[in-house]
Amino acid sequence: MVDVLQHEENVTLTIDCFAPRVVVDFGDVKSGCTCIRSFVLDNPKDEVAIIHTAKFPKSKTLLLNGYTRDESQTRVYRLPARSITDVNIAWKPEISETSKGMREIIELECEGKRFHVTLVGHAVGVKQKRKKYRLRLCVDTTA
């Protein structure tokens, strides 16, 4: 049995009936750092596929091919017959001292069919370095 959350280099979403759900795993990402993962859109059909983003997370920390939520909602992908294309997803967790997980879903729509891409990751909190102060004892030698 294959672990779903392992880092796969070539995660492929096939635009076809009964396509399995795709999981894109960001792994552990430090807060404030950007992590980019990609998946492949595959059109096995003999006709052009027109794909648009039906649902995108409200999170401001996610970008789809460099576009924010509002810009990606109007984005349309045209895949020629029997072709593939890469789609990049960037995630930049907010700066925080606590660690927290992320699980979001992107829905892509093509010809009335919806395809899900599940995004998972873990934001690792950045601990603030504290300054160490040395105590200096002043000894009064005049007494």
N, CA, C and O of each residue as an XYZ file, in Angstrom:
572
protein
N       0.844     -1.181      0.000
C       0.000      0.000      0.000
C       0.887      1.241      0.000
O       1.850      1.313      0.763
N       0.578      2.199     -0.831
C       1.372      3.414     -0.965
C       0.834      4.475     -0.015
O      -0.375      4.686      0.074
N       1.739      5.140      0.692
C       1.354      6.216      1.590
C       0.945      7.427      0.758
O       1.705      7.886     -0.094
N      -0.260      7.945      1.007
C      -0.799      9.049      0.217
C      -0.007     10.328      0.429
O       0.104     11.138     -0.491
N       0.544     10.527      1.610
C       1.180     11.793      1.945
C       2.664     11.848      1.642
O       3.332     12.797      2.053
N       3.200     10.871      0.942
C       4.616     10.942      0.606
C       4.820     11.960     -0.514
O       3.904     12.243     -1.287
N       6.018     12.499     -0.589
C       6.310     13.497     -1.607
C       6.455     12.802     -2.957
O       7.382     12.022     -3.169
N       5.546     13.090     -3.845
C       5.625     12.534     -5.186
C       6.025     13.651     -6.132
O       5.512     14.767     -6.042
N       6.930     13.352     -7.027
C       7.391     14.360     -7.969
C       6.375     14.588     -9.089
O       6.140     15.730     -9.483
N       5.784     13.537     -9.594
C       4.880     13.650    -10.738
C       3.461     13.267    -10.346
O       3.000     12.171    -10.664
N       2.771     14.166     -9.656
C       1.377     13.948     -9.320
C       0.572     14.364    -10.540
O       0.699     15.494    -11.013
N      -0.262     13.452    -11.058
C      -0.973     13.712    -12.306
C      -2.477     13.666    -12.090
O      -3.006     12.720    -11.506
N      -3.161     14.708    -12.570
C      -4.612     14.744    -12.577
C      -5.063     14.535    -14.013
O      -4.838     15.389    -14.872
N      -5.697     13.404    -14.271
C      -6.178     13.084    -15.613
C      -7.589     13.620    -15.772
O      -8.468     13.318    -14.965
N      -7.805     14.410    -16.803
C      -9.120     14.977    -17.076
C      -9.937     13.925    -17.827
O      -9.997     13.911    -19.056
N     -10.555     13.056    -17.052
C     -11.318     11.947    -17.609
C     -12.349     11.523    -16.567
O     -12.237     11.889    -15.396
N     -13.341     10.765    -16.982
C     -14.353     10.284    -16.050
C     -13.708      9.416    -14.973
O     -12.784      8.652    -15.252
N     -14.192      9.537    -13.763
C     -13.752      8.735    -12.620
C     -12.252      8.871    -12.349
O     -11.598      7.895    -11.981
N     -11.712     10.061    -12.527
C     -10.300     10.299    -12.221
C     -10.117     10.318    -10.710
O     -10.943     10.891    -10.000
N      -9.055      9.704    -10.204
C      -8.835      9.716     -8.754
C      -8.466     11.110     -8.262
O      -7.952     11.940     -9.011
N      -8.740     11.339     -7.002
C      -8.412     12.616     -6.370
C      -6.895     12.718     -6.221
O      -6.225     11.738     -5.895
N      -6.372     13.895     -6.459
C      -4.931     14.125     -6.394
C      -4.594     14.798     -5.070
O      -5.302     15.704     -4.632
N      -3.506     14.352     -4.430
C      -3.048     14.948     -3.182
C      -1.675     15.569     -3.423
O      -0.734     14.888     -3.833
N      -1.575     16.867     -3.162
C      -0.299     17.573     -3.263
C       0.149     17.859     -1.842
O      -0.525     18.576     -1.102
N       1.307     17.287     -1.459
C       1.805     17.401     -0.093
C       2.971     18.387     -0.050
O       3.967     18.222     -0.755
N       2.831     19.411      0.789
C       3.890     20.395      0.956
C       4.888     19.972      2.022
O       5.993     20.512      2.081
N       4.522     19.027      2.854
C       5.406     18.589      3.924
C       5.513     19.650      5.007
O       4.572     20.413      5.230
N       6.664     19.701      5.685
C       6.906     20.697      6.722
C       7.505     21.953      6.096
O       8.539     21.898      5.429
N       6.842     23.082      6.321
C       7.297     24.365      5.768
C       7.437     25.349      6.926
O       6.526     25.485      7.744
N       8.583     26.037      6.995
C       8.782     27.038      8.035
C       7.860     28.221      7.796
O       7.633     28.622      6.654
N       7.333     28.776      8.871
C       6.462     29.946      8.771
C       7.210     31.089      8.101
O       8.355     31.381      8.446
N       6.556     31.734      7.141
C       7.164     32.859      6.438
C       7.946     32.462      5.200
O       8.326     33.334      4.418
N       8.202     31.166      4.991
C       8.925     30.693      3.804
C       7.921     30.203      2.756
O       6.846     29.712      3.102
N       8.274     30.337      1.493
C       7.400     29.903      0.412
C       7.828     28.528     -0.085
O       9.011     28.273     -0.310
N       6.850     27.654     -0.252
C       7.093     26.312     -0.783
C       6.254     26.150     -2.048
O       5.059     26.443     -2.045
N       6.876     25.687     -3.122
C       6.175     25.523     -4.399
C       6.145     24.043     -4.761
O       7.176     23.372     -4.779
N       4.952     23.551     -5.046
C       4.765     22.183     -5.524
C       3.982     22.265     -6.834
O       3.336     23.273     -7.122
N       4.046     21.209     -7.610
C       3.322     21.220     -8.879
C       2.632     19.887     -9.102
O       2.999     18.867     -8.519
N       1.635     19.921     -9.952
C       1.007     18.702    -10.424
C       0.785     18.844    -11.917
O       0.851     19.947    -12.460
N       0.522     17.737    -12.574
C       0.390     17.714    -14.028
C      -1.075     17.535    -14.391
O      -1.742     16.641    -13.870
N      -1.579     18.381    -15.281
C      -2.911     18.190    -15.863
C      -2.736     17.417    -17.160
O      -1.988     17.838    -18.042
N      -3.424     16.289    -17.279
C      -3.291     15.414    -18.445
C      -4.626     15.330    -19.170
O      -5.648     14.999    -18.569
N      -4.612     15.631    -20.459
C      -5.807     15.521    -21.285
C      -5.634     14.336    -22.244
O      -4.982     14.481    -23.279
N      -6.207     13.164    -21.921
C      -6.045     12.002    -22.785
C      -7.034     11.974    -23.955
O      -6.959     11.087    -24.805
N      -7.942     12.920    -24.001
C      -8.997     12.918    -25.028
C      -8.475     13.434    -26.367
O      -7.395     14.018    -26.450
N      -9.262     13.205    -27.401
C      -8.920     13.647    -28.754
C      -9.448     15.044    -29.068
O      -9.429     15.467    -30.224
N      -9.916     15.760    -28.058
C     -10.449     17.104    -28.263
C      -9.862     18.055    -27.224
O      -9.326     17.619    -26.205
N      -9.965     19.336    -27.485
C      -9.435     20.350    -26.577
C     -10.254     20.368    -25.291
O     -11.483     20.333    -25.334
N      -9.577     20.422    -24.151
C     -10.256     20.506    -22.857
C     -10.130     21.929    -22.325
O      -9.033     22.485    -22.265
N     -11.254     22.506    -21.943
C     -11.278     23.847    -21.362
C     -11.565     23.677    -19.878
O     -12.632     23.201    -19.489
N     -10.604     24.071    -19.058
C     -10.674     23.850    -17.612
C     -10.655     25.199    -16.910
O      -9.852     26.069    -17.249
N     -11.536     25.375    -15.934
C     -11.477     26.585    -15.116
C     -11.572     26.217    -13.637
O     -12.018     25.126    -13.282
N     -11.152     27.132    -12.798
C     -11.152     26.910    -11.358
C     -12.549     27.162    -10.825
O     -13.045     28.288    -10.868
N     -13.190     26.099    -10.319
C     -14.540     26.226     -9.782
C     -14.523     26.670     -8.321
O     -15.399     27.416     -7.882
N     -13.526     26.210     -7.574
C     -13.459     26.530     -6.155
C     -11.996     26.616     -5.743
O     -11.194     25.730     -6.038
N     -11.670     27.710     -5.054
C     -10.299     27.918     -4.592
C     -10.369     28.398     -3.148
O     -11.252     29.189     -2.818
N      -9.467     27.946     -2.274
C      -9.517     28.339     -0.859
C      -9.440     29.845     -0.657
O      -8.819     30.558     -1.445
N     -10.071     30.315      0.400
C     -10.055     31.741      0.723
C      -8.730     32.200      1.304
O      -8.485     33.398      1.443
N      -7.884     31.253      1.640
C      -6.601     31.565      2.256
C      -5.760     32.458      1.359
O      -5.622     32.198      0.163
N      -5.202     33.505      1.937
C      -4.351     34.417      1.170
C      -2.929     33.891      1.049
O      -2.081     34.523      0.419
N      -2.668     32.740      1.650
C      -1.308     32.192      1.631
C      -1.093     31.236      0.459
O       0.014     30.726      0.286
N      -2.121     30.983     -0.348
C      -2.014     30.058     -1.479
C      -2.075     30.801     -2.805
O      -2.866     31.730     -2.971
N      -1.231     30.385     -3.750
C      -1.241     30.943     -5.102
C      -1.295     29.789     -6.099
O      -0.607     28.783     -5.927
N      -2.111     29.934     -7.138
C      -2.218     28.941     -8.207
C      -1.607     29.540     -9.461
O      -2.171     30.462    -10.049
N      -0.457     29.022     -9.873
C       0.311     29.568    -11.001
C       0.580     31.056    -10.841
O       0.579     31.808    -11.816
N       0.810     31.471     -9.604
C       1.131     32.867     -9.334
C      -0.073     33.768     -9.176
O       0.089     34.979     -9.024
N      -1.284     33.216     -9.207
C      -2.504     34.018     -9.089
C      -3.161     33.806     -7.738
O      -3.151     32.695     -7.208
N      -3.734     34.867     -7.177
C      -4.454     34.776     -5.915
C      -5.833     34.179     -6.162
O      -6.175     33.820     -7.289
N      -6.616     34.077     -5.099
C      -7.943     33.467     -5.201
C      -8.825     34.201     -6.217
O      -9.439     33.570     -7.077
N      -8.886     35.518     -6.119
C      -9.758     36.290     -7.005
C      -9.319     36.181     -8.467
O     -10.157     36.104     -9.366
N      -8.021     36.175     -8.699
C      -7.516     36.082    -10.070
C      -7.658     34.670    -10.632
O      -7.900     34.506    -11.827
N      -7.511     33.648     -9.786
C      -7.566     32.273    -10.282
C      -8.993     31.819    -10.544
O      -9.200     30.881    -11.313
N      -9.994     32.464     -9.920
C     -11.385     32.087    -10.166
C     -11.786     32.352    -11.621
O     -12.648     31.660    -12.163
N     -11.173     33.337    -12.243
C     -11.510     33.661    -13.622
C     -10.527     33.035    -14.607
O     -10.650     33.234    -15.815
N      -9.567     32.291    -14.106
C      -8.511     31.706    -14.946
C      -9.046     30.508    -15.717
O      -9.738     29.660    -15.154
N      -8.725     30.438    -17.011
C      -9.151     29.324    -17.869
C      -7.908     28.685    -18.483
O      -7.030     29.377    -18.997
N      -7.850     27.356    -18.421
C      -6.751     26.601    -19.025
C      -7.285     25.876    -20.262
O      -8.329     25.227    -20.209
N      -6.568     25.993    -21.356
C      -6.920     25.254    -22.574
C      -5.851     24.203    -22.801
O      -4.684     24.518    -23.033
N      -6.273     22.943    -22.729
C      -5.349     21.843    -22.962
C      -5.634     21.253    -24.338
O      -6.734     20.755    -24.576
N      -4.664     21.299    -25.247
C      -4.852     20.669    -26.555
C      -5.064     19.160    -26.396
O      -4.793     18.590    -25.339
N      -5.543     18.541    -27.442
C      -5.797     17.098    -27.411
C      -4.518     16.336    -27.124
O      -3.460     16.638    -27.675
N      -4.632     15.348    -26.255
C      -3.528     14.457    -25.886
C      -2.269     15.236    -25.476
O      -1.188     15.038    -26.029
N      -2.441     16.117    -24.499
C      -1.303     16.910    -24.032
C      -1.323     17.011    -22.512
O      -2.303     16.653    -21.858
N      -0.225     17.503    -21.973
C      -0.114     17.714    -20.534
C       0.435     19.116    -20.277
O       1.077     19.716    -21.138
N       0.169     19.621    -19.074
C       0.714     20.906    -18.657
C       0.954     20.881    -17.156
O       0.249     20.192    -16.419
N       1.950     21.632    -16.707
C       2.262     21.722    -15.282
C       1.477     22.868    -14.654
O       1.305     23.928    -15.256
N       1.007     22.634    -13.432
C       0.325     23.656    -12.655
C       1.086     23.805    -11.341
O       1.265     22.833    -10.608
N       1.531     25.020    -11.047
C       2.303     25.288     -9.831
C       1.409     25.862     -8.743
O       0.542     26.696     -9.002
N       1.643     25.391     -7.509
C       0.922     25.899     -6.346
C       1.963     26.354     -5.332
O       2.863     25.597     -4.967
N       1.830     27.589     -4.885
C       2.759     28.133     -3.893
C       2.013     28.333     -2.582
O       0.875     28.802     -2.561
N       2.675     27.971     -1.492
C       2.107     28.146     -0.164
C       3.119     28.841      0.726
O       4.255     28.387      0.869
N       2.698     29.944      1.322
C       3.554     30.689      2.252
C       2.791     30.841      3.567
O       1.948     31.726      3.707
N       3.098     29.962      4.532
C       2.393     30.052      5.821
C       2.669     31.381      6.515
O       3.759     31.944      6.404
N       1.668     31.866      7.225
C       1.834     33.107      7.966
C       2.854     32.907      9.079
O       2.988     31.813      9.627
N       3.569     33.980      9.403
C       4.594     33.895     10.442
C       3.920     33.721     11.798
O       3.078     34.517     12.212
N       4.325     32.655     12.464
C       3.727     32.321     13.747
C       4.719     31.507     14.569
O       5.614     30.863     14.021
N       4.552     31.541     15.881
C       5.411     30.737     16.739
C       4.854     29.338     16.949
O       5.558     28.458     17.445
N       3.597     29.125     16.577
C       2.976     27.815     16.760
C       2.974     27.039     15.447
O       3.025     27.619     14.362
N       2.916     25.733     15.569
C       2.843     24.874     14.391
C       1.376     24.531     14.126
O       0.600     24.317     15.058
N       1.009     24.483     12.855
C      -0.363     24.104     12.534
C      -0.412     23.473     11.150
O       0.453     23.707     10.306
N      -1.437     22.674     10.943
C      -1.594     21.964      9.681
C      -2.487     22.712      8.715
O      -3.248     23.597      9.104
N      -2.384     22.345      7.453
C      -3.202     22.948      6.405
C      -3.776     21.837      5.549
O      -3.061     20.920      5.144
N      -5.072     21.920      5.273
C      -5.730     20.989      4.372
C      -6.785     21.782      3.609
O      -7.761     22.255      4.191
N      -6.583     21.919      2.320
C      -7.480     22.701      1.472
C      -7.798     21.901      0.209
O      -7.085     20.960     -0.139
N      -8.865     22.284     -0.462
C      -9.265     21.605     -1.699
C      -9.445     22.637     -2.803
O     -10.070     23.680     -2.611
N      -8.881     22.318     -3.968
C      -9.098     23.115     -5.176
C      -9.975     22.282     -6.097
O      -9.690     21.109     -6.338
N     -11.043     22.888     -6.612
C     -11.914     22.192     -7.560
C     -11.712     22.772     -8.941
O     -11.823     23.981     -9.141
N     -11.415     21.909     -9.892
C     -11.303     22.306    -11.286
C     -12.497     21.724    -12.031
O     -12.921     20.602    -11.755
N     -13.035     22.488    -12.972
C     -14.215     22.030    -13.704
C     -13.917     21.976    -15.199
O     -13.323     22.893    -15.766
N     -14.346     20.876    -15.824
C     -14.182     20.690    -17.255
C     -15.406     19.962    -17.781
O     -15.675     18.828    -17.385
N     -16.146     20.604    -18.666
C     -17.340     20.027    -19.287
C     -18.348     19.535    -18.254
O     -18.943     18.471    -18.425
N     -18.541     20.302    -17.185
C     -19.513     19.956    -16.163
C     -19.023     18.937    -15.142
O     -19.749     18.622    -14.199
N     -17.826     18.420    -15.304
C     -17.263     17.455    -14.355
C     -16.290     18.191    -13.443
O     -15.534     19.055    -13.888
N     -16.320     17.837    -12.163
C     -15.441     18.479    -11.192
C     -14.330     17.532    -10.781
O     -14.554     16.341    -10.565
N     -13.128     18.082    -10.676
C     -11.948     17.325    -10.283
C     -11.342     18.007     -9.063
O     -11.208     19.230     -9.029
N     -10.976     17.208     -8.058
C     -10.459     17.749     -6.804
C      -8.963     17.564     -6.691
O      -8.416     16.512     -7.021
N      -8.316     18.614     -6.216
C      -6.893     18.569     -5.867
C      -6.822     18.928     -4.389
O      -7.181     20.039     -4.000
N      -6.360     17.991     -3.565
C      -6.270     18.212     -2.128
C      -4.855     18.666     -1.781
O      -3.873     18.033     -2.169
N      -4.766     19.772     -1.044
C      -3.482     20.326     -0.624
C      -3.315     20.069      0.865
O      -4.197     20.399      1.657
N      -2.197     19.487      1.247
C      -1.910     19.255      2.667
C      -0.506     19.751      2.977
O       0.380     19.723      2.123
N      -0.318     20.199      4.195
C       1.001     20.656      4.613
C       1.004     20.951      6.094
O      -0.039     20.955      6.749
N       2.183     21.196      6.607
C       2.347     21.483      8.025
C       3.267     22.686      8.174
O       4.427     22.650      7.765
N       2.734     23.750      8.765
C       3.526     24.959      8.997
C       4.260     24.815     10.324
O       3.644     24.618     11.372
N       5.563     24.916     10.265
C       6.391     24.796     11.457
C       6.654     26.191     11.997
O       7.158     27.058     11.283
N       6.314     26.400     13.249
C       6.484     27.714     13.869
C       7.943     28.086     14.025
O       8.798     27.232     14.264
N       8.213     29.370     13.886
C       9.569     29.892     14.056
C       9.663     30.472     15.454
O       8.925     31.391     15.808
N      10.568     29.932     16.238
C      10.722     30.424     17.600
C      11.641     31.636     17.600
O      12.672     31.665     16.927
N      11.237     32.626     18.370
C      12.029     33.845     18.487
C      13.239     33.569     19.359
O      13.125     32.921     20.400
N      14.403     34.061     18.935
C      15.611     33.916     19.745
C      15.582     34.979     20.829
O      15.330     36.158     20.580
N      15.844     34.526     22.011
C      15.843     35.460     23.134
C      17.279     35.829     23.468
O      18.176     34.986     23.461
N      17.470     37.085     23.755
C      18.806     37.555     24.116
C      19.127     37.110     25.533
O      18.288     37.142     26.433
N      20.350     36.702     25.688
C      20.807     36.312     27.015
C      21.568     37.483     27.613
O      22.490     38.026     27.004
N      21.176     37.848     28.776
C      21.828     38.951     29.468
C      22.723     38.385     30.569
O      22.325     37.497     31.323
N      23.933     38.918     30.641
C      24.833     38.521     31.714
C      24.735     39.550     32.831
O      24.711     40.759     32.601
N      24.681     39.042     34.004
C      24.647     39.940     35.144
C      26.071     40.310     35.525
O      26.933     39.447     35.693
N      26.295     41.589     35.657
C      27.598     42.057     36.115
C      27.440     42.552     37.545
O      26.608     43.405     37.854
N      28.236     42.007     38.357
C      28.204     42.437     39.754
C      29.265     43.511     39.950
O      30.441     43.320     39.639
N      28.840     44.579     40.445
C      29.787     45.657     40.741
C      30.178     45.540     42.219
O      29.333     45.570     43.113
N      31.422     45.412     42.428
C      31.935     45.294     43.793
C      32.503     46.649     44.198
O      33.352     47.220     43.514
N      32.029     47.125     45.285
C      32.497     48.423     45.799
C      33.761     48.185     46.595
O      33.721     47.574     47.663
N      34.887     48.666     46.084
C      36.185     48.461     46.747
C      36.596     49.644     47.598
O      37.676     49.610     48.187
N      35.798     50.675     47.691
C      36.159     51.856     48.452
C      35.902     51.684     49.942
O      36.344     52.511     50.739
N      35.227     50.673     50.317
C      34.879     50.518     51.733
C      35.967     49.880     52.529
O      35.816     49.686     53.735
